[in-house]
């Protein structure tokens, strides 16, 4: 009997999945963390373009998880895992060999697509293997997921070290090494993963949206997504705390090592503890630990940092509590997925879980990113972003069980959605002419008809595919016409005396007057809130008059090249931006979130003696 068979394995051995996660993370973290440096130093790209490429890479992975899981359910987990390896190998090869920007962008996106294919498939296989193990009185499903997390963390620790060792020979050689790792994994998994027992002809075809038809599961993934938003703050909020405490970028390394050490040593014992307590009890505890991690930083955010190594104590406490909460939440949550799904839809359900988390991270970071600017310097205002971050997991911990309240909540949320639609209509009114607005409304109505007909088709109701296609094509054409230069845009409603331009700014400065420039837009919610709550207030307007300040408005509702250039010169890519010019021409940037005291104090700090 030969020692090694060239035929695939007949049964699934769970350690193969653990080993694959370990190897995958080594290959991933040996390459991707160095991608930004390659784009900056070798490709000489701007920071904005680098951020766009990295964002596309992340979205191509997180956004396609549900699709990868659905494909695994339809065509078998093994086939999709192997396909994911092939796609990631292709991505790394493009990063290694691409001679221009577009191959690099494509390569970065392919690395994400590869992960979106194999990650939900591996988790679905592990859930099946864990269920079998638990039924036989062996290791529980939650414990297998805990070991899975430990192996992934070990790979995440070793990968950057390996990449750092190879960094001396250049990023392209690192990418080639990453391609080699995944190519080796492809060969090993081909023989170590059993062939799927179903064929595409007998397998029930399940639409990708099937998991989203379950209200209880939707409530579950929405609650779980607050964890990923919270854990992502290791990369967004933690550097802010390091800067507040007077630390350096190098201080991040020991804090990340602390998180890895906690996971490696405590993940399995905590998973066993969670199993004894039960998921219903342990999940709220995990979410409360997440809230406590943010609240612990809020306690120190307003105070001056301590001296020496003590300055890192709030950050260390934050990392510790956040990691403990993660270790309780993740295995327990993933252990619950098979309770919502049939075996044939496990991949789609795990994919939906990851996709919801990715969307929460994207929306949360856009909402909270600029608020964290207040936490860079010790002050009372620095406390608020941390308390807001603590609010989300705390609310999730006390979320009631699915029931009638979900229907009531849906009805209530229809009100702000309707108000949002009205606000967007008003913004569009500000941007376009009457004729263009009418064409936009026609396009929206036609596309709505097409979507309604498509919805009827999904649920097996009789509908005309020709009418659906005609409505869609006509709606898309109407939108293209409305968006084209054929229809003239409405002019900005700013008087010539108040409109910003470099000439108007210079004229005011030549008169020896201070100048306040409001870079704003009708569609900017923060801009409108600042206007109503601060800039239009009587005491602020009085302070402007007392200091003889010239007010100028730079309206960016419709993109303006001159305004865009000025924003870039101040390191901004969007509005709001508030500039207060002293009579000598020096400009002070005010915070994006204004208060009346901030504006009045800035005016009081102006040099005295400006003519009135």
N, C-alpha and C positions, 0 to 999 in steps of 0.2 A: 504494500500500500504506500503510495507516495506521501512524503512528509507534507507537501503543499499542493493543494488542488487549484487548478486554474478556473474552476467553476465557482460562482458566487456562493456565499454562505447560505445555508438553509434556514437558519434561525437568527434572530436579532440578539446581539450581545450588547447590553447597555454600555459597558466600558468603551465600546467603539465610538459611541456618540459623545461620551465625555472626552475621549482622546481627540476626536475631531474638533470639538469646541476649543480645546487647548491649542491645537495646531493652527486652527483658523485664526485665533486671536494673536498668536505669535506672528503669523504672516501679515495680518492686518496692521497691528500696532508697530511693526517694524518698518512700515512704509508710510501710512497715511499721516502720522504726526509730523513727518518731515516734508509733506507735500507743500505746505504754506511757505516754508523756507526756500524750497526749490522754485516756486512760482515767483517769489520776491527777488531772490539773489541770482538765479540763473535765467529765468524768463523775463525779469525786470518789469513785472506787472505792478499796477497800482494796488493800494490796499482795498479799494472798493471792488476791483475786478477779482482779486483774490478771495474776498468775502463771498462774492457771487458764485465763484467756482466751487468753493467749499460748501456753500448752501445748496447748490444744485446736487452735489455729491450726497449730502445728507438726505435731501428730499427724494432722490432717486432710490434710496434705500428704505427710509421710513415710510414714504408715501406708497411704495409698491409692496409692502409686506402682505397686505390683504390679498393682492393679486397672486403673489408667490404661494401663499397658503392655499388659495383656491386651485391653482394649477397642481399642487401636490395632491389634493383630494381627487382631482380629475384624472391625472396621469400617473400617480404613484409618487411617494416621497423620494424613493431612490433616484428615479429619473430626474426629478427636479433638483435634488441635491447635486447630482453629477453635472447637470446643466449649469447650476450656479457656480460650481468650481470652474467650469470652462469659461463662463462669462467673466469671472474675476481674473482668471489667467489672461484673457484677452485685454482686460482693462489695465493690468499691470504691464503687459507688453507694450501697450500704447503709451503709457507713462514713461517707459524706458526708451522707446524708439521714436516717439513723436518729435518731429522737427519743427512744428509750428503750434500755434495756440489751440486750434480746433481739435487735433488729435489728443492733446492733453486734456481738454474739457471732456471729450468723449470717453477717454480712458478713466477719468475720475468718476464720471457717471456710471460707467460699466462696473466699476468696483462696488458701487452702491447697489446696482441691480443684481449683481451676483449674490450679495448678502441678503437681499430681499427674497431671493429664490431659495437659498438653502437654510436660512435661520428658522423660519416657521416650520419647514419640513422636518428639521432635526428635533424641534421641540414637540411636534406632533408624534414622531416616532418614540421619543423619550416618554411622553405621556402614556402611550400604549404599552411600552415595556414596563413602566412603573406601575401601571394598573395590574398587569400580569404578576409582577413581583409582589405587590401588596396582597393580591388575592391568594397567593401561595404562602402567605405568612412571612415573607422576607422583607427586604427594605421597602419602605413606603414610597409612594409617588412623590410626595413633598421632599423626602430625603434625597431622592435621585435628582430632583431639580436643585436642591441645595448643593450637591456634589457638582452638578453642572455649572453652577455659579462659581464655585471654588476653582474648577478647572479653567473656566473663562478668565477669572481674575489672575491666575498664575500665568496664563498666556499674555494677558495685558501687562503684566509686570516684566516678563522676559522679553516681549516684543520690542519695546522702546530701547531696552538695553542692547539688544542685538542690532537694531537700527543705528544706535549711537556708535557702536563698534565699527559698523560698516560705513558710517557717514564720511570717513576720510577718503573713501574711494569714489564718492559721488552718489547723488540720489538715483541716477539711472541704473547703477549697479545694484542699489538696494531694491529697486522695483523689479529688476530681473531675478534677484534672490527671492522676493515675494512670489513672483510667478512660479519659480521652481518649487516653493513650498506647497502651493496650491495644486500644482501639477502632480506632485508626489501624493498629496492627499486624495486627488482624483483617482489615482491608480489603486491606492489602498482601499478606499471606500467602495470601489467597483467590486472588489473581491470580498470585503468584509460585511457589506450590507446585503441582506437577503433580497431576492427578487420579489417584487410586489405580487401578491397572489391574485390580483384582479387585472383584467384587461380593460382597455379603453372601450371595448364594445359592451362589456357587462357592467362597468362602473356607472353609477348613477351620476349624471351631470348636474352639479349644483351651482347655481349662479353665485357670483362673488358677493352679492348683497344679502345672501341668505342669513348670515349671523345678525345683520342689522334689523331683521324683522322680529327679533325677540326683545320685547321691552325690558325684561329682567337682565338680559345680557348687555343691552345698550347701557342701562343704568350701571352695571358692573364695570364695563370698560371706561365709562366716563369717570367713575370714582377712582379707578386704577390709574387713569391718565394723570391725575394730580400727583401721583408718586413720581412719574417720570419728569414732570415739570419741576418738582422739588429737587430730585436728584441731579438734574441738569444744572442746578445752581452751583455745583462744584466747579463748573467751567465758566459761569457767568457772574455769580455773586461772590464766590470765594475770592477771586482776584481783587474785587472791590474792597473787601474786608482787609485783605493784605495791604492794600495801598493806604486805607484809613489808619491802620496800626503802624504805619511807617516801615513796613517790610519791603522785601524785594521779590522779583519774580522767582528767584532761586528758592524762596521759602515755600513755594508750591510743591516742590518735589517731595520733601519729607511728609507733607500733609497727605499727598496722594499715596505715599508709601504706607502711612498710617491706615488709610482706608483699605488698602490691599491686605495689610497684615490682619486687620480685624476680620475681613471676609474669609481669609484663608484659615484662620484659627478658630473662629466662632460660628461660621455659617452652619456647619453640620450640627453642633450642639443646639443652636437656636432653632433649627428646623425640627429637631426632635422635641424640643420644648413646645414649639408651636403645634405640633401634632397632638401632644397630650392636652393642650389647652383648647384646641379646635379653632378652625378658621374664623368662625363667627366672633369669637372673643379676641383672637390675636390680631385681626386686621385693624380694628379701631386703635389698639395699642400701637401698632406700627405707624399709623397716620398721626397719632398724638406725639410720637417721638419725632416725626418730621417737623411738626409744628414747634416742638420744644427746641429743635436745633436752630430754627430761625429766631425764636424768642430769646434764646441765649445770647445771640449776637446783638439783638436789640437792646439788651441790658447795658451793653458797653458802647453802643454806637455814638452816644452823645458825649462820652467822657474822653479826655486826652489819653492816648495809648500809654501803656506801662513801659518801663525801661527794660532793655535786654530781651531775653527769650520770653519773658512774661507777656510781651506784646502779642505773641502768637496764641496765647491761651484761649481767647474767644474763638479764633479760627479752628483750633484743635477740638474744642468742645462742639463746635458746629459740625465738623467732619465726623466726629465720633457718634453723636446722636443721629445724624442723617444716615450714616452707614448702618447703625443698629436698626433703625426703622426700615431701611431697605432689606436687611437680612430677614426680618420678620415678615415683610409684605410679599416679596417676590415669590418665594417658593410656595407660600400659602395661596396666593392668587393664581399662579399657574396650575396648582393642584386642583383648583376649582373648575377650570375650563372644561374638563371632560364631563362635568355635571350639567353643563349647558349644551354640549354638542354630542351628536352621534359620532361613532368612530370614523365614518366616512366624511365628516366635515370638520375634523379636528384642526387641520391645516388652516382652513379659512378662519376659524375662530381665533387661533393663535395669531394669525396675520392681522385680524381686526384689532386685537388687543394692542399690538405694537403700533399699528397705524394710528389708532386713537391717541396713543401716547405721543407719537411724533407730531400730530396736529396740535396737541396741547402745548408741547414745547415751542412750536413755531408761534402760535398765537400768544402764549404767555410771555415769551421773550420780547415779542414786538410791543406788548402792553407794558411790561415791567422794566425793559432794558433802560429806557431813558430815566425812569424813576430812581434807579440805582445810582445815577449821577449825584443825587443828593447825599448818598452815603459815603462819598469819597473822602469827605472832611468831617471830623467830629463836630456834631451840632445836634440840636433837638430835631431838626428836619431829617437827619440821618436815620432816626429810629423808624420812621414811617414805612419805607420800603420793606424792611425786615418784618414788621408787624403784618403788612399786607401779604407777604410770602407765607407767613405763619397761618394766615386765615384760611387758605384753601384746603390744606390737609386737615385742619381742625374741623372745618365744616363737613368734609368727607367722612371723618370719623363718626360724626353724629347724624349722618344721612339715614333717614328712615328706610325701612325695607320697601321694595317695590310694591306698589298697590295703587289705589284709586288716586292718591296724591299726584302720581305721574301725569294722569290725564288733566288734573287741575293745573298742575305746573305748566303743562304744554299750552293750555288755554291762556294762562296768565302771561307766558313768554311771548304769545302772539302779539300782545300790546307793544312791547318795545321793538319787536321786529317790524310791526306796521309803522311805528314812529321812525325807525331807521330807514324804511323805504321812503317815507315822506321827506326825510332829511336828504337822502340821496337824490330824490327828485328835485329838491330845492338847489342842491349843489350843481346838478346838471343844468338847471335853469340859469345859474350864474355863469356857466361855461359856454353855452351854445346859444345860437339864435333860435327864434320861435320855430322856424321851418325845420331846423335840425332836431329840435326837441320833439316835434310831431313825428318825424321819421324814426327817432329812437323809440318812441312809444309804440309805433306800429311794429317795429322789429321785436320789441319785448312781447307784444301780444301774439305775434306769429310763432315765436319760439316757445311761448307758454302753451299754445295749442299743440305744437309738435311734441312737447314733453308730456302733456296729458295723454295724447294718443299713444306715446311710447309706454307710459305707465299702464294703460289699459292692456297693451300687448304683453307686458311682463306678467300680468296676472291672468293671462289666458282669455281675455275678453276680446270680442270681435271688434276689429278696427281696420281702417284702410291704411295699408302701408304706403300706398301712393300719395294719399293726402298728407300723411305724416312727413314723408320726404319732401313734398312740395312746400308745406308750411315751414319746414326747417331751412330749405334752400332759399325761399323767399325772405324769411326772417334774417338769415345770414347776409343776404344781399342788401337788405334795407339797412342793416347795421353798418355794412361796409360803406354804403353811400353816406350815412350820417357821420361816420368817422372820417370821411375823406375831406379834402379841401374844397369840395364842390359847394358845401354849405358854409357860409361865413359864420364865424364864431362871434358871440356877443362881446362887446368891449367891456373891460373891467370898470366897475362902478367906483372909481377913485377920482376925486377932483384933481385937476392939474396942479393946484397949489400944494396938495398933500402927497402926490405921487412921487415915489422914490426914483431917482436916477443919479448916476455919478455927478452930473452937472448940478442937480438940485442940492445934493449933499454938499458939494464944494461951495456953492453960492451961500448956503447957510453958514458954513464954517468961515467963509470970507467976511461975513458980518460979525464974527466973533461970538456966535451963538452956539450953545450945545445942541446936539441933534440926537433924537431918539428914533431909530429905524425899526419898524415892525415888519419883519419878513413873515408873511401870513398867506393863508389860502382858505377859500370857503369850505373845502372838504377836510380841513385839518381840525379835528375835534379839540385838541389841546389849544390851538390858536383861538377858537371861538370861546372856550371856557376861560382862558386868560383875559380875553377882551371883556366878557361880561362881568367876571368876578373881580378884575383888577384894573385894567386900563381905562374902562369907561366910568369907574367910580369917581365920585365928586372930589374926594380928598386927593386922589392921584392926579386928576385933571388940574386941580388947584396947584399942586406941587409943580406940575409942568409949567404953568403960567408964572409962578413965583420965580422959577429959575430961568425963565425966558427960553424954554426948550422948543425947538422946532421939531414937530412930529411929521415923520415921513412914513408912508406905507408902501412896501414892496409886495404887491399882490402876485402870488405865484399860482393862482387858481388855474389859469392856463399857463403852461410852462413857458418861461421866458429865458432866453439864452443868457442875457446879461445878469439876471438874478441868479441863475444857476451857477455862473462863473463866480459871482461874489460869495455864494454859499460855500463853494469848494475852497475858496481862498481862506475861509475861516474853519475849514475842516469839517463841514457839514454837507450832507447829501439831501437834506430835506428841511422842512419848516416844522415848528417855529424856530426863529432866530431873532433875538432881541439885542440890538447894538446901541450903546449909549456913547456918543462921541463927545469928548471934551472940546472946548473951543480951539485947542491946539491940534486937533485932529486925531488924538489917541482914542482908540475904541475899547470899550469894556463890554464883554459878553455877559449878559444876564442869564440866569437859569431858564430852562425850557418851561418849567412850572413856576409861575410867578406868584408872589403874594404882594399885597399892598406895601408892607414894610420893606420888602426887597427893593421895590422901585423907588420908594420915598428915600430910603437910606442911600441908594446909589446916587440920587439927585443931590442929596445933602453933601455927598463926598466930592461933588464937582468943584473945580477951582473957583474961588471967589473972584468977583470983579467983572463978570461978563456983562456987557452993556445991555440995557433994557429998552 
